[in-house]
Every structure is written in C-alpha cells, then in structure tokens.
Amino acid sequence: MNIDHIHFYVEDAMRSRDWFVQTMGFEPVAGGRREFAQTEVVKSGPIYFVLSSPLSSAGPVAEFLRVHPPGVADVAFRVADIEAVITHAIQAKAKVVEPVQLEPSKQGSLKWAKIVGWGALEHTLLERAGTTPLLPLTGGGIPPLLPAPSRGNQPVSTTHFTGIDHVVLNVATGDLEPALAWYQEVLQFQPQRTFAIQTARSALRSEVMVHPAGSAQVPINEPASASSQIQEFLDLNRGPGIQHIALQTSNIVQAIAGLRERGLSFLEVPASYYTGLKQRTAELLLDWQALQAHQVLVDWQAHSPQALLLQTFTQPIFQQPTFFFELIQRQAGAQGFGEGNFLALFEAIEREQIKRGSLK
C-alpha cells in the first residue's frame, strides 16, 4: 500500500493551485468542475495534490468546510488488489462510502473505492493497471479533469520533491489506541515505534504505523497535556485530522533556498541548537554554515552516524495554524523520523504558539 495522492478541501481551488505553483514550485496538471466542486490538480515529481473547493452550499466539500478549516480530506492509497482490501475492510466494520467501481480505458483500467477513515478523514483506494487517469472520471462527484492551460512565463521550479515520506494524523486524548487499532484492523498497518515527547510546557504521545506491503507511513499523535500543540490543532481543526505531510527531497538545502526565494516561511531554529549539535558531531563532515543558515535539523543513529536524517518544517500554510509541510532528506538509508530533533521541533512550535497567544 502506497500513498497515491492527497486531496485537500479548500476555499478557492484555483487560488490554492496558484499558491502551490508559485510558492511550492508544483506544476498545474489538470482542472475541471462539476455540480458541487471546482477541482485542480498539481504535481511535483511523483507527488500529486488534488485541490477542491465548493461551487454551492451542497456537496461534500461544502459540508467539510462548514465544520473544519481547509485541509486534507482524503489520503488516497494505491493497492495491489482492491477487492481483497475492501473485503477485509468490510469484515473489520469499515464504513464504505463508494463501493468498488471499474473504469476501463484504452491504456489500462482503474478500480477504485472509498472508505471513511478516522474522524472526517476519508481514504480512496485505487488499483491501477496500465496507464490510468489520476482520478476516476465518473462517480463520487469527481469532475472530469482537463489538461491545465499553459502558464505562460511561469518561473521554472528549482524544487524537486521525490515522494511523500509520511502523513501525520492528530487524534483526541484517549483516541490514540483506538485509532491505531482501526488502521491495523481495517487497512492492515503495523505499529513500528512509539514516542513520548515532554517539554517544559506541553506533552504528547505518538506511534508510527507502517504498511508491510508498501511505503505508506502514518504517525498518529494524541495530546498528553491540556496545553499540547496537538490539542491546539484539535481545537482549531474542530476535530482530528492531518497535521502535516513530509515531502522527500534529495537536496534539502537547495530545496529550502528555492522555497524561501518563492516566499515560503519556515519555523525558526535557535542558534543554541547548532552549538550543541556541533559538539556532538565533530567527526561528521557537514556544511554547518549552510545547515544553520537554512534552519535544517540533523539527526542520526549512534551505530550509523553517516546515515543522516535532515529535516525542516514550514509555517502553517492556511489561515488557521493547523496544517504545515515537513521537508525531509534521508542520507545513506537513514531511518526513523528525527527522534533526536523532536524536542527542538516541539519547542519551535511552542514559540509560534506563544506568538499566537495560545500558550503562555
């Protein structure tokens, strides 16, 4: 099971499309409208984001936005045998929104279905054979998508993402174990590792779920204190949801430099982080000046110091501080999720909470 695409529900799909193109360096791929929604598709390398906004007060997009701020409504998974996946999901008492449907074409065939995930999140499941369209052309209120028009003198992107590393779900206090059980029983994810993060002001619990037959990874967080940044997300999102998506890159410094030139803002990392880091990693040949200049966090395992995990985090991309992106580079087969950086990351997020007045 791999992540196929991510579907955002937003207030203005074309404006969001332009933001992804101009700020994130994505390419516009297709767009269309039908009855209830305007839908635009953008891509960067193998990553596809679908952006839908309501055309009326009816329909699933408008219904979602009446309750939640803009954000991720559907994490779509590509599967090898959709009938087997849906049969197992039904046996595990998953709610099926769209049953399995077949859409043949001259180039191949697309089978797809949709189930309800955790909270308001949905999961479209797709089985692809041959060359198929990104989205079904019929059913589910999904519009037929037309190739995007030429963007004229659009600046060429220097940002090259190589895939989606993981997608992070936040759930309410007490819901971590039930959410883990749901993803394990319904979609057959397996628990990989558990984290407990404690700062001077807040705390959280997290467990990473991975799929044994693919690359999909879904860390799930719950707050462990009333002032937790996870609780702030839950309050502002008005329920559980996707907090961030980690985008893989092969050159994080170059990617950050390009995104900063386009106007994207990142979390600030204090100089003290790099002072302590350099004392611990004197033997590593790293360009500390570039890493500090671009606010890159660095982590590694003691048994394999050359396997470096480099990461950084954007500021929230919507008006409400609910969703952001992570940029991640894994060198020499680095594993994990930057556990050595968690304290620095969560303290950086807390500084933003203090600026917003949501944490004292």
C-alpha positions in Angstrom: 0.0 0.0 0.0 1.5 3.3 -1.1 0.2 6.9 -1.0 -1.4 7.6 -4.4 -2.4 11.2 -3.9 -3.7 13.7 -1.3 -7.0 15.5 -1.6 -7.3 18.9 0.0 -10.6 20.7 0.5 -10.0 24.5 0.2 -12.0 27.7 -0.1 -10.8 28.5 -3.6 -9.2 25.7 -5.7 -7.8 27.9 -8.4 -6.2 30.3 -5.9 -4.7 27.3 -4.0 -3.5 25.9 -7.3 -1.7 29.1 -8.0 -0.2 29.2 -4.5 1.3 25.7 -4.9 2.6 26.6 -8.3 4.1 30.0 -7.3 5.2 29.2 -3.8 5.9 25.4 -3.7 7.1 25.1 -7.2 4.5 22.5 -8.2 3.2 22.1 -11.8 -0.5 22.6 -12.7 -1.7 19.3 -14.2 -5.5 19.4 -14.8 -8.7 21.1 -13.7 -12.4 20.9 -14.0 -15.8 21.5 -12.4 -19.0 19.5 -12.0 -22.1 20.3 -10.0 -20.7 20.8 -6.5 -16.9 21.4 -6.8 -14.1 23.0 -8.7 -11.1 20.7 -8.7 -7.5 21.4 -9.6 -4.5 19.0 -9.7 -0.9 20.0 -9.1 2.2 17.8 -9.1 5.9 17.8 -8.1 7.8 14.7 -9.3 5.6 11.7 -8.2 3.6 13.7 -5.7 0.0 14.7 -6.7 -2.2 17.0 -4.7 -5.9 17.4 -5.6 -7.5 20.7 -4.6 -11.3 21.0 -4.4 -13.5 24.0 -3.4 -17.3 24.2 -3.3 -19.4 25.7 -6.1 -22.5 25.8 -3.9 -23.6 25.1 -0.3 -24.3 21.5 -1.2 -21.9 18.6 -1.7 -19.1 17.0 0.4 -16.6 19.9 0.1 -19.0 22.5 1.4 -20.1 20.1 4.1 -16.5 19.6 5.2 -15.7 23.3 5.2 -18.7 24.1 7.3 -17.1 22.1 10.2 -13.4 22.2 9.5 -10.9 24.8 8.2 -9.2 24.0 4.8 -7.0 20.9 5.0 -6.6 17.3 4.0 -9.9 15.5 3.5 -8.7 12.3 1.8 -5.4 10.4 1.9 -5.7 8.1 -1.2 -3.8 4.7 -1.2 -2.7 2.7 -4.2 -3.3 -1.0 -3.6 -2.4 -4.2 -5.5 -5.8 -6.0 -5.0 -8.7 -3.7 -4.2 -11.3 -6.4 -3.9 -9.2 -8.1 -1.2 -8.6 -4.8 0.6 -12.3 -3.8 0.6 -13.4 -7.3 1.6 -11.0 -7.1 4.6 -12.1 -3.6 5.5 -15.8 -4.5 5.5 -15.1 -7.5 7.7 -13.3 -5.1 10.1 -16.6 -3.0 10.1 -15.2 -0.1 8.0 -17.8 2.2 6.5 -17.8 2.1 2.7 -18.6 5.4 1.0 -18.2 4.2 -2.6 -18.1 0.5 -3.4 -15.6 -0.9 -5.9 -16.0 0.5 -9.3 -14.2 -0.2 -12.6 -13.2 2.4 -15.1 -11.7 0.8 -18.3 -9.7 2.8 -20.8 -7.7 2.0 -24.0 -4.5 2.3 -21.9 -5.5 0.3 -18.9 -8.1 0.1 -16.1 -8.7 1.9 -12.8 -10.5 0.2 -10.0 -11.4 2.4 -7.0 -13.5 2.6 -3.8 -13.7 4.9 -0.8 -14.0 4.3 2.9 -14.4 6.5 5.9 -11.1 6.9 7.9 -10.6 8.4 11.3 -12.8 11.4 12.1 -13.7 13.3 8.9 -10.8 11.8 7.0 -11.6 9.5 4.1 -9.4 7.1 2.2 -9.8 6.5 -1.5 -8.3 3.1 -2.6 -7.1 2.7 -6.1 -5.9 -0.3 -8.1 -4.2 0.7 -11.4 -3.4 -1.4 -14.4 -1.6 0.2 -17.4 -1.9 3.9 -17.9 -4.8 5.4 -16.0 -6.0 8.9 -15.1 -5.2 10.2 -11.6 -8.8 10.3 -10.6 -11.9 8.4 -11.7 -13.8 10.3 -14.4 -17.2 9.2 -13.1 -18.8 8.7 -9.7 -18.2 10.2 -6.3 -18.8 13.8 -7.6 -15.3 13.9 -9.0 -15.2 16.1 -12.2 -13.7 15.1 -15.5 -10.2 16.7 -15.4 -8.8 18.6 -18.4 -5.1 19.3 -19.1 -4.1 22.6 -17.4 -3.6 25.5 -19.8 -0.2 26.9 -20.4 1.0 29.1 -17.6 3.0 31.4 -19.8 6.2 32.7 -18.3 5.9 30.8 -15.1 9.3 30.7 -13.3 11.0 27.3 -13.6 11.0 25.4 -10.2 14.3 24.5 -8.6 12.5 22.4 -6.0 12.4 18.7 -6.8 10.4 16.5 -4.4 11.0 12.8 -4.8 7.9 11.5 -2.9 5.8 11.6 0.2 7.7 10.3 3.2 4.8 10.2 5.7 1.5 11.7 6.7 0.8 12.7 10.3 -2.7 12.3 11.9 -3.6 14.0 15.2 -6.4 12.5 17.3 -8.0 13.4 20.6 -6.8 12.5 24.1 -7.7 8.8 24.7 -8.1 8.1 21.0 -4.6 7.0 20.2 -5.1 3.3 20.9 -8.5 3.1 19.1 -7.0 4.9 16.1 -4.0 2.6 16.0 -6.4 -0.4 16.2 -8.5 1.0 13.4 -5.6 1.4 11.0 -4.3 -2.0 12.0 -7.6 -3.9 11.7 -9.1 -2.1 8.7 -6.0 -1.3 6.4 -3.5 -3.8 8.0 -0.9 -1.1 9.0 1.5 -2.3 11.7 3.0 -0.3 14.6 6.6 0.5 14.2 7.7 2.7 17.1 6.3 4.7 20.0 7.4 8.2 21.2 6.5 10.3 24.3 7.5 13.9 23.9 7.7 16.2 27.0 8.7 19.8 27.1 8.5 22.4 29.9 5.1 23.4 28.6 3.4 20.5 27.0 3.5 16.8 26.1 2.2 14.3 23.5 2.2 10.6 22.7 2.9 9.3 19.2 3.1 5.9 17.4 4.2 5.3 13.9 2.2 3.0 11.7 3.7 1.5 8.5 2.2 -0.8 5.9 4.1 -4.1 5.5 3.3 -4.2 1.7 4.4 -0.8 0.6 5.9 2.5 1.6 2.9 4.2 3.4 3.7 5.6 6.8 1.2 7.2 9.2 2.5 8.6 12.5 -0.5 9.2 14.9 -0.3 11.7 17.7 -2.5 12.4 20.7 -2.1 15.3 23.3 -0.7 14.4 26.7 -1.4 17.8 28.3 -4.0 20.4 28.0 -1.6 22.9 26.5 -0.2 20.5 23.9 0.3 21.8 20.4 -1.8 18.7 19.4 -4.6 20.0 21.5 -4.3 23.4 19.8 -4.6 21.6 16.4 -7.7 19.7 17.6 -9.4 22.8 18.9 -8.7 24.9 15.7 -9.4 22.0 13.4 -12.6 21.2 15.3 -11.7 17.5 15.5 -9.0 15.1 14.4 -7.2 15.4 11.1 -3.9 15.5 9.2 -1.4 17.9 10.8 1.4 17.7 8.3 2.8 15.9 5.2 6.5 15.2 4.9 7.9 15.7 1.4 11.1 13.9 0.4 13.9 15.8 -1.3 17.4 14.7 -2.4 18.9 18.2 -1.6 17.1 19.8 1.3 19.4 22.9 1.4 18.7 23.6 -2.3 15.0 23.0 -1.8 14.7 25.3 1.2 16.7 28.1 -0.6 14.3 27.8 -3.6 11.2 27.9 -1.5 12.4 30.8 0.6 13.0 32.7 -2.7 9.4 32.0 -3.6 8.2 33.4 -0.2 7.6 30.3 1.9 8.3 30.7 5.6 9.8 28.1 7.9 10.0 27.5 11.7 12.9 29.2 13.3 15.6 27.1 15.0 17.7 28.9 17.7 21.5 29.1 17.3 21.9 27.2 20.5 20.6 24.1 18.7 23.6 24.2 16.3 26.1 24.9 19.0 25.1 21.7 20.9 24.8 19.7 17.7 28.3 20.6 16.5 29.8 19.5 19.9 28.1 16.1 19.4 29.1 15.6 15.8 32.7 16.9 15.5 33.6 13.8 13.4 30.9 14.4 10.8 31.8 16.4 7.7 28.8 18.7 7.4 28.4 22.2 6.0 27.2 23.7 9.3 27.1 27.2 7.9 24.6 26.1 5.2 22.6 23.9 7.6 22.2 26.7 10.2 21.6 29.4 7.5 18.6 27.3 6.2 17.4 26.1 9.7 17.9 22.4 8.9 17.6 19.9 11.8 20.0 17.0 11.8 19.5 13.5 13.3 21.3 10.2 13.1 21.7 6.8 14.9 24.7 6.2 17.1 25.5 2.9 15.3 25.4 4.6 11.9 26.5 8.2 12.1 26.7 8.6 8.3 23.0 7.8 7.9 21.8 11.3 8.4 18.2 12.5 8.5 17.8 16.2 7.6 14.5 17.9 8.1 12.8 21.2 8.5 9.2 22.5 8.8 7.2 25.2 7.2 4.9 27.7 8.9 1.2 26.7 8.6 0.0 27.3 5.0 -3.6 28.1 5.7 -5.2 31.0 7.7 -5.7 28.7 10.7 -2.4 27.3 12.1 -3.5 23.7 11.5 -1.5 22.3 8.6 2.1 22.5 7.5 4.7 20.7 5.5 7.9 18.9 6.5 10.8 18.7 4.2 13.0 15.6 4.7 16.2 14.2 3.3 17.4 10.7 4.2 21.1 10.1 3.5 22.7 6.7 3.4 19.5 4.9 4.1 18.6 6.9 7.3 15.6 5.5 9.1 13.3 7.0 11.8 11.6 10.3 12.0 14.2 12.6 13.5 13.6 11.5 17.1 16.7 13.4 18.2 15.1 16.6 16.8 11.7 16.2 18.5 12.5 18.4 21.4 13.9 21.2 19.2 10.9 20.9 16.9 8.2 21.0 19.5 9.9 23.9 21.3 10.0 25.7 18.0 6.2 25.1 17.5 5.6 26.3 21.1 7.4 29.5 20.3 4.9 30.0 17.5 2.0 29.2 19.9 3.3 31.8 22.3 3.4 34.4 19.4 -0.3 33.5 18.6 -1.2 33.8 22.3 -2.4 30.2 22.6 0.4 29.2 25.0 1.8 31.2 27.9 
